[in-house]
Amino acid sequence: MHQHQHLNTPTRQHMKNVAIIGGGIIGLSTAYYLRQAGHNVTIFDQGDLTDNCSSGNAGMIVPSHIIPLAAPGMISKGIRWMFNAQSPFYVKPRLNGKLIRWGWQFYKHATNEHVERAIPALKDISLLSKAMYQQMVKDNPFDFDYQERGLIMLYQTKETEHEEAETAYIANKNGIEAHILSPADVQKLEPDVNVTVRGGVYFPGDAHLTPQLLVKNLIAYLKRNNVTFHTHTPITNFSLNGTAIKSLHTAQEDKTFDEYIVATGAWSGIFSSALGLDLPLQGGKGYSFTLDNVAKNIRIPSILLEGRVAVTPMGKSLRFGGTMEINGIDRSINMNRVKGIVNTIPAYYPEMNVAMPQEGAIWRGLRPCSPDGLPYIGRSTKYKNLIIATGHSMMGLSLAPGTGKLVASLVNNESTDIPLAPFNPERYQ
Ligand SMILES: Cc1cc2nc3c(=O)[nH]c(=O)nc-3n(C[C@H](O)[C@H](O)[C@H](O)COP(=O)(O)OP(=O)(O)OC[C@H]3O[C@@H](n4cnc5c(N)ncnc54)[C@H](O)[C@@H]3O)c2cc1C
């Protein structure tokens, strides 16, 4: 991969005015690479940039996750879990055309053929994105507490052990290093905390960071580098000019740009309908809470597989995250599902004593979920100056710099670092 030059100043004819709609980690990362290429960038967000999916997530950078959510076994598990209020995966049954269509597409993609097709695509973009994080650490424009300590998948039951051994086999076969660990091996990696498990799988190539630090410092960096931010500015209307977007409308005025980037996260389904695009997408709600000043902390991020709970050390803090509730853009907090996370912990960390948090201490975010588990990244064929960058589901933080780099290549009319065909935003049309 070639080294970036910082804040290039392209010749005037190459410099573009670019609007990014959505200032979550995908929009912000895109702005970072567009600025590096010397473009003028303006970000519009309906909120204040803190109330989205990008700050309270589990902070894991996961090239290990090459198998999409839509995979064989998910359907039967999903159906079993649907009847349990504390289960990790839930689809709120609603008579909603968009949800029914999404569910049908998910079902159709839960096959071995889809998994085989998705693996190289997810691997490519994950490795690109991790390399971009490494480059960012080297360039050191700001701190985000990036750590390369890997990820441990922990399990209690024989059934999960089999599934995870299969996952490790598939990972190794595809060049992602994975090691099966005995309970004693796990304990050796976690000397400060008592861990009770049947075993684990260690992915040494994974990493983690503190997402709220990344978001805060990236926003400050972009502001210092003349990126314009319009917060509390929802964008719902455009003026069109045949096959191009002419301008976007805020409540106050119309603004004209050369390129428009859609990075509206879980709202992208609604947003794209307004433009007459067909982008099946549902919010996948998840929760997290964070313990501060943990005296005996874990060292390596872990996933407690039976409860699908993610646990990440962030300095002296420890964050627990989990549950996936496919439920449009509803952002209410369901304490039963948080209870599911809390109740999972003692079986793995018997000495941790984590109390049920108050509702005010719970963070929730909506993952932008495409039905096939692959993001939407690419130029629209309907409007030639529209680029879509969303649908990263449970991996948006991991895939953000890679996505930003790819979008910058599209804006620059350059070839992209990896093939974009698997991420075609019009694949459902
Ligand atoms: C519990 C939990 C744990 C997670 N853990 C991880 C993890 O460990 N690793 C990982 O890689 N990923 C993780 N994720 C997923 C990750 O957080 C998301 O994929 C990512 O944050 C999505 O980023 P985004 O920029 O697409 O969306 P968002 O952060 O939601 O940003 C979208 C933005 O668009 C704005 N917007 C929407 N519509 C409009 C409009 N019409 N006009 C203007 N603005 C608009 C919104 O206000 C919002 O700010 C986790 C998610 C959850 C819920």
The ligand as an ORCA input file, in Angstrom:
! r2SCAN-3c Opt
* xyz 0 1
  C     -23.411     -2.483     21.085
  C     -22.608     -2.265     19.835
  C     -21.282     -2.693     19.786
  C     -20.531     -2.529     18.616
  N     -19.230     -2.924     18.614
  C     -18.470     -2.763     17.487
  C     -17.116     -3.154     17.472
  O     -16.574     -3.615     18.477
  N     -16.397     -3.027     16.318
  C     -16.968     -2.512     15.182
  O     -16.294     -2.457     14.159
  N     -18.265     -2.089     15.172
  C     -19.027     -2.213     16.300
  N     -20.333     -1.812     16.296
  C     -20.921     -1.283     15.061
  C     -20.518      0.163     14.791
  O     -20.730      0.907     15.974
  C     -21.355      0.713     13.634
  O     -21.249     -0.133     12.500
  C     -20.870      2.116     13.225
  O     -20.840      2.971     14.344
  C     -21.756      2.702     12.139
  O     -21.244      3.978     11.801
  P     -22.032      4.947     10.822
  O     -21.181      6.147     10.655
  O     -22.445      4.190      9.602
  O     -23.393      5.269     11.593
  P     -23.687      6.290     12.793
  O     -22.571      6.359     13.758
  O     -25.024      5.954     13.342
  O     -23.748      7.694     12.054
  C     -24.754      8.018     11.129
  C     -25.021      9.516     11.257
  O     -25.919      9.934     10.236
  C     -26.735     10.967     10.749
  N     -27.934     11.086      9.909
  C     -28.848     10.105      9.635
  N     -29.800     10.583      8.789
  C     -29.478     11.862      8.526
  C     -30.055     12.885      7.706
  N     -31.177     12.677      6.996
  N     -29.457     14.098      7.649
  C     -28.318     14.367      8.372
  N     -27.725     13.419      9.162
  C     -28.289     12.188      9.228
  C     -27.013     10.510     12.177
  O     -27.384     11.589     13.018
  C     -25.671      9.900     12.583
  O     -24.839     10.821     13.270
  C     -21.122     -1.944     17.466
  C     -22.446     -1.478     17.525
  C     -23.190     -1.628     18.690
  C     -24.593     -1.129     18.729
*
